[in-house]
Amino acid sequence: MKNLNQNQNSVLHNSRSFSTATIDTLQIIRDMPISQLQKDLIVGTILGDGGLQRAQNWATLSLGQGTPNKEYLYYLFEHVKEFASLDAPVEYQYYDERFKKVYFNTQFKIRGEFLVPFADLFLDHTIKTGKAVKIVPSCIEELLTPGALGF
């Protein structure tokens, strides 16, 4: 048991009590062969307005911005384009009947197995409706960095 506690303390910033599954998931994220900036971007945009979906063996993160923030979206894209489903963000428009207004947006998606641990932490699948709901995981302070907060 002492060896497990030593391992937990080396993995976690503080010795809060997390499930073994959570500890394992955090370690998988730490060991991922992606940059810290990419991890921060993923965590930060999930906490913001990024759309996260989970399938059996992969997950998708959708990122979109209105025209005024288009440059920001292209900045994000440059850092994760190797995981993007398309070569460039897609620009589109839609009409919102509620406000009788046309909106212009830009969007892209990243997809892969590497997003599954993030989905496991940030999606709650226990809702009776069967739909996953985005949550703030109990281990959030293990994932938050100044970089993640910047996204």
N, C-alpha and C positions, 0 to 999 in steps of 0.2 A: 504494500500500500504506500509506503514511503516513496518508492520509485515513481508511482503514478502521480503523487502530489508534487514531486520535484519536476516532473514533466509538465504538469499543468501550470506550475508557476513560471516555467520557462516559456510557455506558450502564451500565457495571459499576462496582461499588464498588472492586474491585481488579482487577488485570490478569491474573487467572488465565486459562488457555487453555480456552475452550469452543468447541464446534462452532458453525458459522454458524447452524445451525438453532436451537440453544439460545439464542444471542444474539438472534436474531430473535424467538423465543418470549418471552423476557424483556422485550424492547421492546414487544411486543404487550400483555403484561400491564401494563407501566408506563403505556401509552397508553390503557388501557381507560377508558371513561367511567363508572366506578364509583368509589365513595369508597375511600380508603385503608383505612378500617375494614372495608369489605366485602372488600377483597383480603386483609387480615389474617385475617378470619374464615374465608375460604375456605382459605387456606394452613394456618392453625392447626388447623382441624377435619379437613382432609385428613391432616395429620400425626398427629392423634389418632385418634378412632374414627369419623370420617366415612367413608361408603362412596362411592367414586367409580367411575362407569361411563362408558365412552366409546362412542358410536355414530359413524356416519360424519360427520355435520355438527353434532352436539351432544353434550353430556355431562350427567350427572346426579350431584348430590351429595346423598346421603341422610344426614340428621342425626337421631339418636334418643337419648333418655335415659330412664332408669327414673323412676318416680314421685318419688323423693326429689330428683331434679334437674330436675323439670318446669319450674320457674320459669326456670332457666338456658336451657332449650330455647326457651321463649317469648321470652326476651331475644334469643337468636340470630335467631329468626323475625322479630322486629320490624325487624332490620337488613337482612334480605334478602327480605322478603315480596313485593316486586315481581317476584321471580323464582320464587316458590313455585308449585307445581302446584295447590295448594288454598288456600282462603281462611284456613285455620287449621291448626295441627298436629293430627294425628289421635291420639286416645288409644285404646289397645287392650290386650288381655291375651292371654297365651299360657301354656300349660302346658308345663313342662320335665320330660319323663319321667325324665331322669337324676336330678333332685333331688326329683321328686314335689312340685313347687311351681308355683304360679301367679304369673306376673310381670306387672306393669302398666307399660306403656311409652307414651311419646309420641314421635311422629316426624313429620317433614316432609321434602320433597324440593325442591331447586331444580334447574332445568334450563334449558339454553340454549347457544347457540353460544359465549358468552363464557367458558364453562367448558372448552372444548376445549383452549386453551393450557395450562391447569392439568393436564388429563388427559394431555396430551402429555409434560409434565415428570414427573408423579407416577405414571404407569402404565407398566409394562414389558410390552410385547406380544411379546417374543421367547421366551417360555417355550414349550417343546415341547407342552405340554398345550393350547395355544391360548387359555388364560385369561390375562387381564391380572392382574398382581400389583402392588399398591401398593408403591412404592419411595421412598427419599429421593433426590431428584435431586442430581447432582454440583454443581449451581449453587445449592444450598439457602441458602447464606449471602447470596445476592443477594435472596432472598425473605423471609428472617427479619427481623422487626422485633420490638421489645418487644410490640407489639400482637398479632402473630401468635403469639408465645409464650404470650400470655395466654389464647388460646382453646384 
